[in-house]
Amino acid sequence: MARQKLFLLDAYALIYRAYYAFIKNPRVNSKGENTSAIFGFVNTLEEVLRKENPTHIAVAFDPPGPTFRHTEYEAYKAQREATPEDIKRSVPIIKKILEAYNIPVLEVEGFEADDVIGTLAKKVDKNEFDVYMMTPDKDYGQLVEEHVFIYKPKYGSNEFEVLDHDKVMEKYHLSHPGQVIDLLGLMGDTSDNIPGCPGVGPKTAEKLLKEYGSIENLIQNSHKLKGTLRTKIEENREQVLFSKFLATIKTDVPVEIDIENLKRKEINEVAIRELFENLEFRTLINRVLKNETQKTSDKQPIQGDLFSGFPDNTVKEEPAVHAELSGNFSTIHTTPHTYRLVETENELYELNTLLCAQQSVCFDTETTGIDPLTSDLVGLSFAYIEGEAFYVPISGKREEAQRQVEIFRPFFENAEIEKVGQNLKYDILTLRRYGILVKGRLFDTMIAHYLLNPELRHGMDYMAETYLKYKTIHIEELIGPKGKNQKSMRDVDKQVICDYAAEDADITLKLKNILEKEIRRNNFDYLFHEVESPLVYVLADMEWTGVRLDLKALAQLSEEFNAELQQIETEIIDMAGESFNVNSPKQIGEILFEKMRIIEKPKKTKTGQYSTSEEELQKLRFKHPIIEKILEQRGLKKLLGTYIDAFPLLVNPETGKVHTSFNQTVAATGRLSSTNPNLQNIPIRDERGKEMRRVFIPDEGCIFLSADYSQIELRIMAHLSEDRNMVEAFNRGLDIHAATAAKINHIPVEEATPEMRRQAKTANFGIIYGISVFGLSERLNIPRAEAKTLIDGYFATYPGVKRYMDESIAAAREKGYVETILGRKRFLADINSKNAVVRGYAERNAINAPIQGSAADIIKMAMVRIFNRLNKEGLQAKMILQVHDELNFNVPVNELEKVKKIVTEEMENACKLRVPLKTDCGAGGNWLEAH
């Protein structure tokens, strides 16, 4: 008989893990509810059900109120922060979801989930069952025995680690799993506030248990110990025994469970669908319920002759082929509509005439791929009245396609007609391949939604479901999954594409009519119509133009850097004194913390490995030269893999250039990001990173121009805080870092040393990002007392900055959001959280988001102004890159002085502040020379 699998899940451990996994980018639905914990928990549950297919399952929760441990020890878990409010709100919903899954919830008053799981794990008949205790907590190691395992989620991934008897002993260096209790009793457990024995850490505890076996035997033989260790054990005898009591998981909880009640059952699909729809878990609905319902249509015959010249059969009933092609689609709730297929040349001309008579028209492109610079048109769809839309199939033959598109040039290039769409930059670039330059005011629903809800998703399907209660599908799904059997868009029946493409245009128009009112109501008119919308044209032109790379220089860099990488890795191995895999974090941890003992108490990850992340190693870089070398090796390896060796593969074969994609609706701060490749993250602080800029070159006969704002975020801080000293320093044109150093140290500016200026610079930039005393001491490698003195001195120098920070947090607590100079909002749902970690993250955003967001707004305004000036004055120069506070241009040599003047004027006058905006400009034969 096959063995059965019982899975027992520690609910709160998994819920907390899920919640904090999304802490920097929380999942928030259209109702403003943080669903991170619920989504993460359900995803984890689904992974277990799919991968392990348990025969029996239950989920254990800690009960409300104190447990027996709290009764015995008032300080038990007392140090823990208050449960985040979003978790409190999530737990009842998670319990409802488990009820819909028909999975039992276990909860016993007075006992923790650990105790309930421990009791069941011991009670179950091991002749029939393998028991898997699913938790990230190490305490459960004490319960492991034959047929009882820990099923531990791996940190930062969807993978799991199964710990059996041998692995627990290996992991904690013990002779049997039961010693986990003694280990915790000696070393304590900060997460549960179990005191342990002062001065006894993991290594000492392991050593003592290896020699004495248990805490009781150790205490009986404490006279054999020497020095301070003997004193510690003997003086804390009662505390150590009590700590062992607190760490012991009960296995005799009064819980009677019939194993049959834990048997896996069929899920309640109706209840799950309702819960997931309310939570807006659309992808989970499809995954969990394996949707096989079809998209339905309730298209109506044409009522009246709304479009003269169209034959009666141009709008058809749903064709039979649709049912064959549209399997696995969700039902869509639609209203009566008229979608028309437009095919003949006469019909195309008539449609163009109709479009040219409108003030505002929504349009969309269907293409053969996802890259607008290499994809061909399959069709065009248009809508200007809700419930009505037109679809024009475009020929696969280039010449014929060009003739068809040309018919609509008068519409597309009419600057008086507003163009509406979803992700219009894509459509603008697609049409440019056909020689069409779209003109006119733009209304992009994706950007409108981004302004209104920067933290949410901005896809059309999400918005349609949220605002219109539609469940849409992407037309690309008609061609099926990727693979050799994938259809081409041209293989799909034209009427089928018409149904979907026209519907997209119709839905987008409906969304526009809703979002337009919201934009007005939230006072986003200027930001949307004068900054974000015109920027679409700017970014489209930048992407179209692309950036030229010196491939020979790139190949040479690759050769040089690979040779350097080998040399650095050899040096690391020599410093370590033995051969090991330098690319293995596990082996690096063992070398640094076991062999070399760089520090006494190294930090570990949740998987039990030594933490060797860049953040951790940066803190230790002064401890030993090997740390600096490891950081150097990692930086160089990333430079090679991400950029140097990857760039040649990204060159467009048609243009010979790299065409990055600028993303306008990703960063909640308002900043642009870039992908394929990401040019925003090219390292520039070290010499090798700077060398990367050498490979970016201008076109033949042109020069590379680079212009960046000088200390824009500090200037914005001076403007927002109105601090008299900071405003004065900028208005007098002083070196702000030297001025800060002089003020803090009470000396004249000219007496500020380079070291004082370095510290002041770190403070200037660190403090606006909410750096702590600990963080500043780590950054500057100075004692915390000195860091505190520096921060106190900074706030004494710039009292307006401290006032601004306090007022920003207070305003955010009251309104739930902060604003940039132009009124861009950053919503901070956790600003009033009782949990200090969660609240602290929101408070730092309350201080920094208006600064970073205002900087983003200002450079966007500058980009629009420069783009318009270059076009108006008929110049050939092109803006080609934007990297945070920097703009880069490809400029014909004879235009250089004129373009430099335009760029400087427009950047410095983009926004009026209490202090001047300053721009540094440079030109050269490549980006490095220019910058």
SULJOPE-V494419 format. One record per backbone hydrogen bond with DSSP energy under -1.0 kcal/mol. CO is the residue of the C=O (numbers start at 1). NH is the residue of the N-H. If there is no record, write none. Layout:
BEGIN
co = [CO & CO]
nh = [NH & NH]
END
This chain:
BEGIN
co = [4 & 5 & 6 & 7 & 8 & 9 & 9 & 10 & 11 & 12 & 13 & 14 & 15 & 16 & 17 & 20 & 27 & 29 & 33 & 35 & 36 & 37 & 38 & 39 & 40 & 41 & 42 & 43 & 44 & 45 & 46 & 47 & 48 & 55 & 56 & 58 & 59 & 60 & 67 & 68 & 69 & 73 & 75 & 77 & 84 & 84 & 85 & 86 & 87 & 90 & 91 & 92 & 93 & 94 & 95 & 96 & 97 & 98 & 100 & 104 & 106 & 108 & 110 & 112 & 113 & 114 & 115 & 116 & 117 & 118 & 119 & 120 & 125 & 125 & 128 & 130 & 131 & 132 & 133 & 134 & 138 & 139 & 140 & 145 & 147 & 148 & 149 & 150 & 151 & 152 & 154 & 159 & 161 & 163 & 164 & 165 & 166 & 167 & 168 & 169 & 176 & 177 & 178 & 179 & 180 & 181 & 182 & 183 & 184 & 186 & 189 & 192 & 194 & 197 & 201 & 202 & 203 & 204 & 205 & 206 & 207 & 208 & 209 & 212 & 214 & 215 & 216 & 217 & 219 & 221 & 222 & 226 & 227 & 228 & 229 & 230 & 231 & 232 & 236 & 237 & 238 & 239 & 240 & 241 & 242 & 243 & 253 & 258 & 259 & 260 & 262 & 267 & 268 & 269 & 270 & 271 & 272 & 273 & 274 & 275 & 276 & 276 & 280 & 281 & 282 & 283 & 284 & 285 & 304 & 307 & 311 & 314 & 319 & 321 & 322 & 337 & 338 & 340 & 344 & 345 & 346 & 347 & 348 & 349 & 350 & 351 & 352 & 355 & 359 & 361 & 362 & 364 & 366 & 366 & 371 & 371 & 376 & 378 & 379 & 380 & 381 & 382 & 383 & 385 & 387 & 389 & 390 & 391 & 392 & 397 & 398 & 399 & 400 & 401 & 402 & 403 & 405 & 406 & 408 & 409 & 411 & 412 & 414 & 418 & 419 & 420 & 421 & 423 & 424 & 425 & 426 & 427 & 428 & 431 & 431 & 432 & 441 & 443 & 444 & 445 & 446 & 447 & 448 & 449 & 453 & 459 & 460 & 461 & 462 & 463 & 464 & 464 & 474 & 475 & 476 & 477 & 479 & 483 & 488 & 489 & 493 & 494 & 495 & 496 & 497 & 498 & 500 & 501 & 502 & 503 & 504 & 505 & 506 & 507 & 508 & 509 & 510 & 511 & 512 & 514 & 515 & 516 & 517 & 518 & 519 & 520 & 524 & 525 & 526 & 527 & 528 & 531 & 533 & 534 & 535 & 536 & 537 & 538 & 539 & 540 & 541 & 542 & 547 & 548 & 549 & 550 & 551 & 552 & 553 & 554 & 555 & 556 & 557 & 558 & 559 & 560 & 561 & 562 & 563 & 564 & 565 & 566 & 567 & 568 & 569 & 570 & 571 & 572 & 573 & 581 & 584 & 585 & 586 & 587 & 588 & 589 & 590 & 590 & 591 & 592 & 603 & 605 & 609 & 613 & 614 & 615 & 620 & 624 & 625 & 626 & 627 & 628 & 629 & 630 & 631 & 632 & 633 & 634 & 635 & 636 & 637 & 638 & 639 & 639 & 640 & 643 & 647 & 652 & 657 & 658 & 661 & 663 & 667 & 673 & 675 & 677 & 686 & 687 & 688 & 690 & 691 & 692 & 693 & 695 & 696 & 699 & 701 & 703 & 704 & 705 & 706 & 707 & 708 & 711 & 712 & 713 & 714 & 715 & 716 & 717 & 718 & 723 & 724 & 725 & 726 & 727 & 728 & 729 & 730 & 735 & 736 & 737 & 738 & 739 & 740 & 741 & 742 & 748 & 749 & 753 & 754 & 755 & 756 & 757 & 758 & 759 & 760 & 761 & 762 & 763 & 766 & 767 & 772 & 773 & 774 & 775 & 776 & 777 & 777 & 783 & 784 & 785 & 786 & 787 & 788 & 789 & 790 & 791 & 792 & 793 & 794 & 798 & 798 & 799 & 800 & 801 & 802 & 803 & 804 & 805 & 806 & 807 & 808 & 809 & 810 & 811 & 812 & 816 & 818 & 820 & 824 & 826 & 828 & 830 & 835 & 836 & 837 & 838 & 839 & 840 & 841 & 842 & 843 & 844 & 845 & 848 & 849 & 850 & 851 & 852 & 853 & 854 & 855 & 856 & 857 & 858 & 859 & 860 & 861 & 862 & 863 & 864 & 865 & 866 & 867 & 868 & 869 & 870 & 871 & 878 & 881 & 883 & 885 & 886 & 887 & 888 & 888 & 889 & 890 & 891 & 892 & 893 & 895 & 896 & 897 & 898 & 899 & 900 & 901 & 902 & 903 & 904 & 905 & 918 & 920 & 922 & 924 & 926 & 927]
nh = [130 & 56 & 132 & 58 & 134 & 11 & 60 & 14 & 15 & 16 & 17 & 18 & 19 & 20 & 21 & 23 & 35 & 32 & 29 & 39 & 40 & 41 & 42 & 43 & 44 & 45 & 46 & 47 & 48 & 49 & 50 & 51 & 52 & 264 & 7 & 9 & 106 & 11 & 71 & 72 & 73 & 76 & 78 & 80 & 87 & 88 & 89 & 90 & 91 & 94 & 95 & 96 & 97 & 98 & 99 & 100 & 101 & 103 & 268 & 59 & 61 & 111 & 68 & 116 & 117 & 118 & 119 & 120 & 121 & 122 & 123 & 124 & 128 & 129 & 4 & 6 & 149 & 8 & 151 & 10 & 141 & 142 & 143 & 148 & 131 & 145 & 133 & 163 & 135 & 161 & 157 & 154 & 152 & 150 & 168 & 169 & 170 & 171 & 172 & 174 & 179 & 180 & 181 & 183 & 184 & 185 & 186 & 187 & 188 & 197 & 194 & 77 & 189 & 200 & 205 & 206 & 207 & 208 & 209 & 210 & 211 & 212 & 213 & 214 & 218 & 219 & 220 & 221 & 222 & 224 & 225 & 230 & 231 & 232 & 233 & 234 & 235 & 236 & 240 & 241 & 242 & 243 & 244 & 245 & 246 & 247 & 255 & 261 & 262 & 263 & 57 & 269 & 272 & 273 & 274 & 275 & 276 & 277 & 278 & 279 & 280 & 281 & 282 & 285 & 286 & 287 & 288 & 289 & 306 & 310 & 314 & 341 & 322 & 325 & 326 & 300 & 389 & 391 & 348 & 349 & 350 & 351 & 352 & 353 & 354 & 355 & 356 & 358 & 418 & 420 & 383 & 381 & 378 & 379 & 374 & 375 & 368 & 394 & 366 & 392 & 364 & 390 & 362 & 388 & 338 & 340 & 382 & 342 & 380 & 401 & 402 & 403 & 404 & 405 & 406 & 407 & 408 & 409 & 412 & 413 & 414 & 439 & 417 & 361 & 443 & 363 & 445 & 426 & 428 & 429 & 430 & 431 & 432 & 434 & 436 & 435 & 419 & 421 & 448 & 449 & 450 & 451 & 452 & 453 & 456 & 463 & 464 & 465 & 466 & 467 & 468 & 470 & 477 & 478 & 479 & 480 & 487 & 486 & 491 & 492 & 497 & 498 & 499 & 500 & 501 & 502 & 504 & 505 & 506 & 507 & 508 & 509 & 510 & 511 & 512 & 513 & 514 & 515 & 516 & 518 & 519 & 520 & 521 & 522 & 524 & 523 & 528 & 529 & 530 & 532 & 533 & 535 & 536 & 538 & 539 & 540 & 541 & 542 & 543 & 544 & 545 & 546 & 658 & 697 & 551 & 554 & 555 & 556 & 557 & 558 & 559 & 560 & 561 & 562 & 563 & 564 & 565 & 566 & 567 & 568 & 569 & 570 & 571 & 572 & 573 & 574 & 575 & 576 & 577 & 584 & 588 & 589 & 590 & 591 & 592 & 593 & 594 & 595 & 596 & 598 & 611 & 608 & 605 & 617 & 618 & 619 & 623 & 627 & 629 & 630 & 631 & 632 & 633 & 634 & 635 & 636 & 637 & 638 & 639 & 640 & 641 & 642 & 643 & 644 & 645 & 647 & 650 & 656 & 652 & 547 & 675 & 673 & 670 & 663 & 661 & 679 & 690 & 691 & 692 & 693 & 694 & 695 & 696 & 550 & 927 & 702 & 893 & 891 & 924 & 889 & 922 & 887 & 920 & 715 & 716 & 717 & 718 & 719 & 720 & 721 & 722 & 727 & 728 & 729 & 730 & 731 & 732 & 734 & 733 & 739 & 740 & 741 & 742 & 743 & 744 & 745 & 747 & 751 & 752 & 757 & 758 & 759 & 760 & 761 & 762 & 763 & 764 & 765 & 766 & 767 & 771 & 770 & 776 & 777 & 778 & 779 & 780 & 781 & 782 & 787 & 788 & 789 & 790 & 791 & 792 & 793 & 794 & 795 & 796 & 797 & 798 & 801 & 802 & 803 & 804 & 805 & 806 & 807 & 808 & 809 & 810 & 811 & 812 & 813 & 814 & 815 & 816 & 828 & 826 & 823 & 820 & 818 & 831 & 833 & 839 & 840 & 841 & 842 & 843 & 844 & 845 & 846 & 847 & 848 & 849 & 852 & 853 & 854 & 855 & 856 & 857 & 858 & 859 & 860 & 861 & 862 & 863 & 864 & 865 & 866 & 867 & 868 & 869 & 870 & 871 & 872 & 873 & 875 & 874 & 890 & 888 & 886 & 709 & 883 & 707 & 880 & 881 & 705 & 878 & 703 & 895 & 896 & 899 & 900 & 901 & 902 & 903 & 904 & 905 & 906 & 907 & 908 & 909 & 710 & 708 & 706 & 704 & 930 & 931]
END
